[in-house]
Amino acid sequence: MEFDIPKVLRIAGRNHRVKFDVALSSAHSLKGLSELDKGIISIDASLSWEERRRTFIHETLHQIGYMYDLKLTESQVKRLTHGLSEVVQQLRDP
């Protein structure tokens, strides 16, 4: 299922900016990056649609963990990303 990745995402009452960065993977070897203290999610613009969606979910989970002081490890975020991505793929419009 495709969904629009928003430019602004509200988490815990705070707006988080989502941006696409054409140099993210080449400059930093990253698919995505969460600047937790600034509320910015960056996603590599060169990724396929599926990779962008998964990266958006992954970086959003980092932001949620930070905002709610969940102290999620990278391993936990990766596993949650996998599970949530699978659920999102099954969503359909009514």
TIDREN-821178 format. One line per field, with one value per residue: residue number from 0; residue in three letters; x, y, z of N, C-alpha, C, O in turn. Coordinates in Angstrom, 1 decimal, decimal comma. Layout:
N
num: NUM / ...;
residu: ala / ...;
neast: X / ...;
nnorth: Y / ...;
nup: Z / ...;
caeast: X / ...;
canorth: Y / ...;
caup: Z / ...;
ceast: X / ...;
cnorth: Y / ...;
cup: Z / ...;
oeast: X / ...;
onorth: Y / ...;
oup: Z / ...;
END
This chain:
94
num: 0 / 1 / 2 / 3 / 4 / 5 / 6 / 7 / 8 / 9 / 10 / 11 / 12 / 13 / 14 / 15 / 16 / 17 / 18 / 19 / 20 / 21 / 22 / 23 / 24 / 25 / 26 / 27 / 28 / 29 / 30 / 31 / 32 / 33 / 34 / 35 / 36 / 37 / 38 / 39 / 40 / 41 / 42 / 43 / 44 / 45 / 46 / 47 / 48 / 49 / 50 / 51 / 52 / 53 / 54 / 55 / 56 / 57 / 58 / 59 / 60 / 61 / 62 / 63 / 64 / 65 / 66 / 67 / 68 / 69 / 70 / 71 / 72 / 73 / 74 / 75 / 76 / 77 / 78 / 79 / 80 / 81 / 82 / 83 / 84 / 85 / 86 / 87 / 88 / 89 / 90 / 91 / 92 / 93;
residu: met / glu / phe / asp / ile / pro / lys / val / leu / arg / ile / ala / gly / arg / asn / his / arg / val / lys / phe / asp / val / ala / leu / ser / ser / ala / his / ser / leu / lys / gly / leu / ser / glu / leu / asp / lys / gly / ile / ile / ser / ile / asp / ala / ser / leu / ser / trp / glu / glu / arg / arg / arg / thr / phe / ile / his / glu / thr / leu / his / gln / ile / gly / tyr / met / tyr / asp / leu / lys / leu / thr / glu / ser / gln / val / lys / arg / leu / thr / his / gly / leu / ser / glu / val / val / gln / gln / leu / arg / asp / pro;
neast: 0,8 / 0,6 / 1,3 / 1,1 / 3,9 / 4,1 / 4,9 / 5,1 / 4,9 / 3,0 / 3,9 / 3,4 / 2,3 / 4,1 / 5,4 / 7,1 / 9,4 / 9,6 / 11,9 / 13,3 / 16,5 / 18,9 / 21,5 / 22,0 / 22,6 / 24,9 / 26,7 / 26,7 / 26,2 / 23,7 / 20,2 / 18,2 / 17,7 / 17,3 / 17,0 / 16,8 / 16,6 / 15,9 / 13,6 / 13,5 / 13,2 / 15,0 / 15,1 / 16,6 / 16,4 / 16,9 / 16,0 / 14,0 / 10,4 / 9,3 / 11,5 / 11,7 / 9,3 / 9,6 / 11,9 / 10,8 / 9,0 / 10,8 / 12,4 / 10,5 / 9,7 / 12,0 / 11,7 / 9,3 / 10,1 / 12,0 / 10,4 / 8,6 / 10,3 / 11,1 / 13,4 / 14,3 / 16,2 / 18,4 / 18,1 / 15,5 / 14,0 / 14,4 / 13,2 / 10,5 / 10,0 / 10,0 / 7,8 / 5,7 / 5,8 / 4,9 / 2,2 / 1,2 / 1,4 / -0,8 / -3,0 / -6,0 / -8,0 / -11,3;
nnorth: -1,2 / 2,2 / 5,3 / 8,7 / 10,4 / 12,5 / 16,1 / 17,3 / 15,9 / 15,1 / 14,4 / 13,5 / 16,0 / 17,7 / 19,2 / 17,6 / 17,8 / 16,5 / 15,6 / 15,2 / 14,1 / 14,4 / 13,8 / 12,2 / 9,4 / 9,2 / 11,0 / 10,3 / 7,5 / 6,6 / 5,6 / 7,0 / 9,5 / 10,7 / 13,6 / 14,0 / 15,9 / 18,2 / 17,5 / 16,6 / 14,6 / 13,0 / 11,6 / 9,5 / 10,6 / 9,1 / 6,6 / 3,6 / 3,5 / 1,7 / 1,4 / 4,0 / 4,3 / 2,3 / 3,4 / 5,8 / 4,9 / 3,7 / 5,8 / 7,4 / 5,9 / 6,1 / 8,8 / 8,8 / 7,1 / 8,8 / 11,0 / 10,0 / 8,9 / 6,2 / 4,8 / 3,0 / 0,5 / 0,3 / -2,2 / -2,9 / -0,9 / -1,6 / -4,2 / -3,4 / -1,8 / -3,6 / -5,2 / -3,3 / -2,3 / -4,5 / -4,6 / -2,1 / -2,6 / -4,2 / -2,6 / -1,2 / 1,0 / 1,8;
nup: 0,0 / -0,9 / 0,7 / 1,4 / 2,4 / 5,0 / 5,2 / 7,5 / 10,7 / 13,5 / 16,7 / 20,0 / 20,6 / 19,3 / 16,4 / 13,8 / 11,4 / 8,1 / 5,8 / 2,5 / 1,5 / -0,9 / -0,7 / 1,4 / 1,7 / 0,2 / 1,4 / 4,1 / 4,3 / 5,0 / 5,2 / 6,4 / 8,9 / 12,2 / 13,8 / 16,8 / 18,9 / 17,5 / 16,1 / 13,5 / 10,6 / 8,3 / 5,0 / 2,6 / -0,6 / -2,9 / -2,5 / -3,2 / -3,4 / -1,5 / 0,2 / 1,2 / 2,5 / 4,6 / 5,8 / 6,7 / 8,6 / 10,4 / 11,2 / 12,4 / 14,5 / 16,1 / 16,7 / 18,2 / 20,3 / 21,5 / 22,2 / 24,0 / 25,9 / 25,8 / 25,6 / 23,5 / 21,9 / 19,1 / 17,9 / 18,8 / 17,6 / 14,9 / 14,8 / 15,5 / 13,3 / 11,2 / 11,9 / 12,0 / 9,4 / 8,0 / 8,8 / 7,9 / 5,2 / 4,8 / 5,1 / 3,8 / 1,9 / 3,0;
caeast: 0,0 / 1,3 / 0,7 / 1,9 / 4,7 / 3,8 / 6,0 / 5,1 / 4,3 / 2,8 / 4,1 / 3,4 / 2,0 / 5,2 / 5,5 / 8,4 / 9,6 / 10,1 / 12,5 / 14,1 / 17,8 / 19,5 / 22,9 / 22,1 / 23,3 / 26,3 / 27,5 / 26,7 / 25,9 / 22,4 / 18,9 / 17,4 / 18,3 / 16,4 / 17,6 / 15,8 / 16,4 / 15,4 / 12,4 / 13,7 / 13,4 / 15,5 / 15,0 / 17,3 / 15,5 / 17,2 / 15,5 / 12,8 / 9,2 / 9,2 / 12,6 / 11,3 / 8,2 / 10,2 / 12,7 / 10,0 / 8,5 / 11,9 / 12,8 / 9,3 / 9,8 / 13,0 / 11,1 / 8,3 / 10,8 / 12,6 / 9,4 / 8,0 / 11,3 / 11,0 / 14,8 / 14,4 / 17,5 / 18,4 / 17,5 / 14,1 / 13,4 / 14,5 / 12,1 / 9,2 / 9,9 / 9,6 / 6,4 / 4,7 / 5,8 / 4,0 / 0,9 / 0,9 / 1,2 / -2,1 / -4,1 / -6,7 / -9,1 / -12,6;
canorth: 0,0 / 3,4 / 6,4 / 9,9 / 10,7 / 13,9 / 17,0 / 17,5 / 14,8 / 15,5 / 13,3 / 14,0 / 17,4 / 18,5 / 19,0 / 17,0 / 18,1 / 15,4 / 16,1 / 14,2 / 14,6 / 13,7 / 13,5 / 11,5 / 8,1 / 9,4 / 11,8 / 9,7 / 6,1 / 6,4 / 5,7 / 8,0 / 10,1 / 11,4 / 14,6 / 13,9 / 17,2 / 19,2 / 17,1 / 16,5 / 13,3 / 13,1 / 10,4 / 9,6 / 10,8 / 8,2 / 5,2 / 3,2 / 3,9 / 0,7 / 1,7 / 5,3 / 4,0 / 1,6 / 4,3 / 6,8 / 4,2 / 3,5 / 7,1 / 7,9 / 5,1 / 6,8 / 10,1 / 8,4 / 6,6 / 9,9 / 11,9 / 9,3 / 8,4 / 4,8 / 4,2 / 1,9 / 0,2 / 0,2 / -3,6 / -2,9 / -0,1 / -2,4 / -5,2 / -2,7 / -1,3 / -4,8 / -5,6 / -2,2 / -2,2 / -5,6 / -4,2 / -1,0 / -3,1 / -4,8 / -1,6 / -0,9 / 2,0 / 1,1;
caup: 0,0 / -0,9 / 1,4 / 1,3 / 3,6 / 5,3 / 5,3 / 9,0 / 11,5 / 14,9 / 17,7 / 21,4 / 20,6 / 18,7 / 15,0 / 13,4 / 9,9 / 7,3 / 4,5 / 1,6 / 1,3 / -2,0 / -0,4 / 2,7 / 1,6 / -0,4 / 2,4 / 5,4 / 4,2 / 5,7 / 4,5 / 7,1 / 10,0 / 13,1 / 14,6 / 17,9 / 19,7 / 16,5 / 15,6 / 12,0 / 10,0 / 6,9 / 4,3 / 1,4 / -1,7 / -3,9 / -2,2 / -3,8 / -2,6 / -0,4 / 1,2 / 1,8 / 3,5 / 5,7 / 6,5 / 7,4 / 9,8 / 11,3 / 11,9 / 13,2 / 15,8 / 16,9 / 17,3 / 19,2 / 21,5 / 22,2 / 22,8 / 25,2 / 26,8 / 25,8 / 25,6 / 22,6 / 21,3 / 17,6 / 17,6 / 19,1 / 16,5 / 13,7 / 14,9 / 15,4 / 11,9 / 10,4 / 12,2 / 11,6 / 7,9 / 7,5 / 9,1 / 7,0 / 3,8 / 4,7 / 5,2 / 2,6 / 2,0 / 3,1;
ceast: 0,9 / 0,5 / 1,6 / 2,7 / 4,6 / 5,1 / 6,2 / 4,3 / 4,2 / 2,9 / 4,2 / 3,2 / 3,1 / 5,2 / 7,0 / 8,4 / 10,2 / 10,7 / 13,2 / 15,4 / 18,5 / 20,9 / 23,1 / 22,9 / 24,8 / 27,2 / 27,7 / 26,4 / 24,7 / 21,2 / 18,0 / 18,2 / 17,3 / 17,3 / 16,6 / 15,5 / 15,8 / 14,0 / 12,4 / 13,9 / 13,9 / 15,5 / 15,8 / 16,4 / 15,7 / 16,6 / 14,3 / 11,6 / 9,1 / 10,3 / 12,3 / 10,3 / 8,8 / 11,1 / 11,9 / 9,4 / 9,6 / 12,3 / 11,7 / 9,3 / 10,9 / 12,5 / 10,1 / 9,0 / 11,5 / 11,5 / 8,7 / 9,0 / 11,3 / 12,3 / 14,9 / 15,8 / 17,3 / 17,8 / 16,0 / 13,4 / 13,4 / 13,4 / 10,7 / 9,0 / 9,4 / 8,2 / 5,4 / 4,7 / 4,8 / 2,6 / 0,4 / 0,6 / -0,2 / -3,3 / -4,7 / -7,7 / -10,4 / -13,5;
cnorth: 1,2 / 4,4 / 7,6 / 10,1 / 12,2 / 14,8 / 17,4 / 16,4 / 15,2 / 14,3 / 14,0 / 15,5 / 18,3 / 18,2 / 18,6 / 17,2 / 16,8 / 15,9 / 15,0 / 14,9 / 13,8 / 13,2 / 12,6 / 10,2 / 8,3 / 10,1 / 11,0 / 8,1 / 5,7 / 6,4 / 6,8 / 8,4 / 10,9 / 12,4 / 14,8 / 15,2 / 18,3 / 18,8 / 17,0 / 15,0 / 13,5 / 11,7 / 10,5 / 9,6 / 9,8 / 6,8 / 4,9 / 3,6 / 3,0 / 1,1 / 3,1 / 5,1 / 3,3 / 2,5 / 5,3 / 6,1 / 4,1 / 4,8 / 7,7 / 7,2 / 5,7 / 8,0 / 9,8 / 7,9 / 7,8 / 10,8 / 11,3 / 8,6 / 6,9 / 4,0 / 2,9 / 1,7 / 0,2 / -1,2 / -3,6 / -2,0 / -0,9 / -3,5 / -4,6 / -2,2 / -2,5 / -5,1 / -4,5 / -2,1 / -3,3 / -5,2 / -3,2 / -1,6 / -3,8 / -3,8 / -1,3 / 0,2 / 1,2 / 1,1;
cup: 0,0 / 0,0 / 1,3 / 2,6 / 3,8 / 5,4 / 6,8 / 9,7 / 12,9 / 15,8 / 19,1 / 21,4 / 20,0 / 17,2 / 14,7 / 11,9 / 9,3 / 6,0 / 3,8 / 1,3 / 0,2 / -1,7 / 0,8 / 2,6 / 1,1 / 0,6 / 3,7 / 5,4 / 5,0 / 4,8 / 5,1 / 8,3 / 10,8 / 13,9 / 15,8 / 18,6 / 18,8 / 16,0 / 14,0 / 11,6 / 8,6 / 6,3 / 3,0 / 0,2 / -2,8 / -3,7 / -3,0 / -2,9 / -1,4 / 0,6 / 1,9 / 2,9 / 4,7 / 6,5 / 7,3 / 8,7 / 10,8 / 12,0 / 12,7 / 14,5 / 16,6 / 17,5 / 18,4 / 20,5 / 22,2 / 22,9 / 24,0 / 26,1 / 26,9 / 25,9 / 24,7 / 22,0 / 19,8 / 17,2 / 17,8 / 18,0 / 15,2 / 13,7 / 14,8 / 14,0 / 11,0 / 10,6 / 11,7 / 10,1 / 7,3 / 7,7 / 8,1 / 5,6 / 3,7 / 4,8 / 3,8 / 2,9 / 2,1 / 1,9;
oeast: 1,8 / -0,7 / 2,8 / 2,1 / 4,9 / 6,1 / 7,3 / 3,2 / 5,2 / 2,2 / 5,0 / 3,8 / 3,0 / 5,1 / 7,9 / 7,5 / 11,1 / 10,0 / 13,7 / 15,4 / 18,7 / 21,4 / 24,2 / 23,8 / 25,7 / 28,4 / 28,7 / 26,4 / 24,7 / 21,2 / 17,2 / 19,1 / 16,5 / 18,1 / 15,7 / 14,4 / 15,2 / 13,4 / 11,4 / 14,8 / 13,2 / 15,9 / 15,7 / 15,6 / 14,9 / 16,8 / 13,6 / 11,8 / 8,9 / 10,0 / 12,6 / 10,4 / 8,4 / 11,1 / 12,3 / 9,5 / 9,4 / 12,4 / 12,0 / 9,1 / 10,7 / 12,7 / 10,1 / 8,7 / 11,5 / 11,7 / 8,3 / 8,6 / 11,3 / 12,4 / 15,4 / 16,4 / 16,2 / 17,0 / 15,3 / 12,3 / 12,4 / 12,7 / 9,8 / 7,8 / 8,5 / 7,4 / 4,3 / 3,6 / 4,1 / 1,7 / -0,7 / -0,3 / -0,7 / -4,4 / -4,0 / -8,2 / -10,6 / -14,6;
onorth: 1,3 / 4,5 / 7,4 / 10,0 / 13,0 / 14,3 / 17,7 / 16,1 / 15,7 / 13,3 / 14,9 / 16,2 / 19,5 / 17,0 / 19,2 / 16,8 / 16,2 / 16,6 / 14,0 / 16,0 / 12,6 / 12,3 / 12,3 / 10,0 / 7,6 / 9,8 / 11,1 / 7,5 / 4,7 / 7,1 / 7,4 / 7,8 / 11,6 / 11,9 / 15,7 / 15,6 / 19,2 / 19,6 / 17,4 / 14,4 / 14,2 / 10,7 / 11,6 / 8,7 / 9,6 / 5,9 / 5,8 / 3,9 / 3,5 / 1,0 / 3,2 / 5,6 / 3,7 / 2,5 / 5,7 / 6,8 / 4,3 / 4,8 / 8,4 / 7,8 / 5,7 / 8,3 / 10,4 / 8,3 / 7,8 / 11,2 / 12,0 / 7,8 / 6,4 / 2,8 / 1,9 / 2,7 / 0,1 / -1,2 / -4,1 / -2,4 / -0,8 / -3,7 / -5,1 / -2,3 / -2,3 / -5,3 / -4,9 / -1,8 / -3,1 / -5,5 / -3,3 / -1,1 / -3,9 / -4,2 / -1,2 / 0,3 / 0,2 / 0,6;
oup: 0,8 / 0,0 / 1,1 / 3,7 / 3,0 / 5,8 / 7,3 / 9,2 / 13,5 / 15,7 / 19,3 / 22,3 / 20,0 / 16,8 / 15,2 / 11,2 / 9,8 / 5,3 / 4,4 / 0,8 / 0,3 / -2,4 / 1,3 / 3,5 / 1,6 / 0,7 / 4,3 / 6,5 / 5,6 / 3,8 / 4,4 / 8,8 / 10,3 / 14,6 / 15,7 / 18,8 / 19,3 / 15,4 / 13,4 / 12,2 / 7,8 / 6,9 / 2,3 / 0,1 / -3,7 / -4,5 / -3,4 / -1,7 / -0,3 / 1,8 / 3,1 / 4,0 / 5,9 / 7,7 / 8,4 / 9,7 / 12,0 / 13,2 / 13,7 / 15,6 / 17,9 / 18,7 / 19,4 / 21,6 / 23,5 / 24,0 / 24,9 / 27,0 / 28,1 / 26,2 / 25,1 / 21,7 / 19,3 / 16,3 / 17,0 / 17,5 / 14,5 / 12,7 / 14,1 / 13,5 / 10,2 / 9,7 / 11,2 / 9,5 / 6,4 / 6,9 / 7,6 / 4,9 / 2,5 / 4,6 / 2,8 / 4,0 / 1,5 / 1,8;
END
